[in-house]
Amino acid sequence: MFEEPEWAEEAPVVADLGSVALRPRTTADSQIKGSKHRQLLATLRALEAASLPQQPPSLPGSDEEDEEEVVQRKKKLPKKVLFASTSPEVKKKRKKKRQKQGPPSSDSKEEEVEKKKCHKGALLGNDFAAEEKRKRKCQKQDPSNPAQPLDNVDQTGSKAWNSSAANDSTKPSPETPCSNPPHTLSRKQWRNRQKNKRRQKNKFRLPQAPEQAPATAAAEETEVPPAPSPDSHGARAEALRARMAQRLDGARFRYLNEQLYSGPSSAAQRLFQEDPEAFLLYHRGFQSQVKKWPLQPVDRIARDLHQRPASLVVADFGCGDCRLASSIRNPVHCFDLASLDPRVTVCDMAQVPLEDESVDVAVFCLSLMGTNIRDFLEEANRVLKPGGLLKVAEVSSRFGDVRTFLGAVTKLGFKVISKDLTNSHFFLFDFQKTGPPRVGPKAQLSGLKLQPCLYKRRHFSYISYF
Ligand SMILES: C[S@@+](CC[C@H](N)C(=O)[O-])C[C@H]1O[C@@H](n2cnc3c(N)ncnc32)[C@H](O)[C@@H]1O
């Protein structure tokens, strides 16, 4: 259909050539030529009769008009043979006619090329051509075939094929390997046919896909999926997903951390009671940060305690994962807002379930987080035995003025034993309990206001260090 105009242009020329060959001449010259023509026609018919059974199948025509063309082509073929043996005059005339048609030499050359291609195709892959023909035939026969509506174009081929095949018993079956179409088709026609074939092939593939799907799916089921290469889409997607998850965790960690520093401990307690997972997430974030430190304060405290009697009872306020309890031989009471370890007593360290003056050592390792630090230190004073040891380790940059802080602590019934400001990440202070707090509950202890310890958005580093 799509090539109809070209076919229509071509057909009259072919028909005209045929009529020239058959038309008797009326002039004297043409009488001689006419007799020669008759001779030639006789030869032509003989040749035609002889050559038809061996003639390879021509490509299918497009419609009924094409059948006429097939007849014309049959006539044309012997004429070419005829031209080879005809007189120079006739040759001239024929040449004129052919010049009207277009450049014959290039045609014949290209026909040769096409012929060679086709022959090569026959040698290499004519099974494919045969397969295409067979497919077309099947599709035509099968009314349920979804490709059927697209067969309009194909019918130009198969219909003409069938009709010509029906008319001509000498034609080989459609399974016959590639024919020699350039013998009977012009270059344009041959190209059109090729285009048709390609288009048909493309059209057939799409509707055939659903039919082939089950077989493909079955093959896929049995196939072992290839291991994803590092640059595969799956691996990249997985890496991206992991990175996004990591970023999300980081954002949640920063949020929780800020909550712990910016409100009273009661709020922090509620937060973790309502969302125990948040506590895990917070500690994952904390651990990923603190492990990068040159020295973890908890390890420093453990080292200190190793130099003291193992009989001393220790209370770890804000114990986290009980690293201190795991590092020393002393009996340790572990307190935290949530439990990461069976040794933990879950509570707000502003009120621990311990008797007054029951412990020898009270430890706050990076745990003075709420806005009610005074409550924590007063509770430590309560449970510590007289002369008991208070150890505080905090991120160094949280301190605006260390002396103010130390002064405030001493008002709560402690005296400073030692201070270590040498570490790059944290300050460490030792206090001894001197007695109960020396100030009333309403007294302002501004030195206990420490900066919140926040983290850089990207790297989770303590910004308070820089
Ligand atoms: C930064 S972590 C340090 C953990 C552990 N001390 C260490 O150094 O590995 C602070 C811990 O103190 C806990 N914490 C903060 N405020 C608390 C409170 N009011 N009562 C109990 N634990 C608290 C937190 O839940 C957290 O586990």
The ligand as an SDF file (V2000), in Angstrom:
LIG
                    3D

 27 29  0  0  0  0  0  0  0  0999 V2000
   26.4050    9.9320   74.9300 C   0  0  0  0  0  0  0  0  0  0  0  0
   25.7410    8.5860   75.6820 S   0  0  0  0  0  0  0  0  0  0  0  0
   27.1250    7.9470   76.5600 C   0  0  0  0  0  0  0  0  0  0  0  0
   26.9700    6.5270   76.9290 C   0  0  0  0  0  0  0  0  0  0  0  0
   28.0870    5.9690   77.7790 C   0  0  0  0  0  0  0  0  0  0  0  0
   28.1770    6.6650   78.9740 N   0  0  0  0  0  0  0  0  0  0  0  0
   29.4020    6.0290   77.0510 C   0  0  0  0  0  0  0  0  0  0  0  0
   30.2140    6.9000   77.3350 O   0  0  0  0  0  0  0  0  0  0  0  0
   29.6270    5.1780   76.2150 O   0  0  0  0  0  0  0  0  0  0  0  0
   24.7730    9.3060   76.9090 C   0  0  0  0  0  0  0  0  0  0  0  0
   23.8400    8.3310   77.5320 C   0  0  0  0  0  0  0  0  0  0  0  0
   23.2220    8.9750   78.6110 O   0  0  0  0  0  0  0  0  0  0  0  0
   21.8900    8.5910   78.6430 C   0  0  0  0  0  0  0  0  0  0  0  0
   21.0770    9.5670   79.3020 N   0  0  0  0  0  0  0  0  0  0  0  0
   20.9160   10.8680   79.0170 C   0  0  0  0  0  0  0  0  0  0  0  0
   20.0770   11.4420   79.8640 N   0  0  0  0  0  0  0  0  0  0  0  0
   19.6760   10.5050   80.7130 C   0  0  0  0  0  0  0  0  0  0  0  0
   18.8000   10.4810   81.7750 C   0  0  0  0  0  0  0  0  0  0  0  0
   18.1390   11.5680   82.1820 N   0  0  0  0  0  0  0  0  0  0  0  0
   18.6440    9.3450   82.4490 N   0  0  0  0  0  0  0  0  0  0  0  0
   19.2850    8.2450   82.0880 C   0  0  0  0  0  0  0  0  0  0  0  0
   20.1390    8.2010   81.0810 N   0  0  0  0  0  0  0  0  0  0  0  0
   20.3320    9.3150   80.3980 C   0  0  0  0  0  0  0  0  0  0  0  0
   21.5480    8.4750   77.2280 C   0  0  0  0  0  0  0  0  0  0  0  0
   20.4180    7.7100   77.0330 O   0  0  0  0  0  0  0  0  0  0  0  0
   22.7690    7.8700   76.6810 C   0  0  0  0  0  0  0  0  0  0  0  0
   22.6900    6.4890   76.6990 O   0  0  0  0  0  0  0  0  0  0  0  0
  1  2  1  0
  2  3  1  0
  2 10  1  0
  3  4  1  0
  4  5  1  0
  5  6  1  0
  5  7  1  0
  7  8  2  0
  7  9  1  0
 10 11  1  0
 11 12  1  0
 11 26  1  0
 12 13  1  0
 13 14  1  0
 13 24  1  0
 14 15  1  0
 14 23  1  0
 15 16  2  0
 16 17  1  0
 17 18  1  0
 17 23  2  0
 18 19  1  0
 18 20  2  0
 20 21  1  0
 21 22  2  0
 22 23  1  0
 24 25  1  0
 24 26  1  0
 26 27  1  0
M  CHG  2   2   1   9  -1
M  END
$$$$
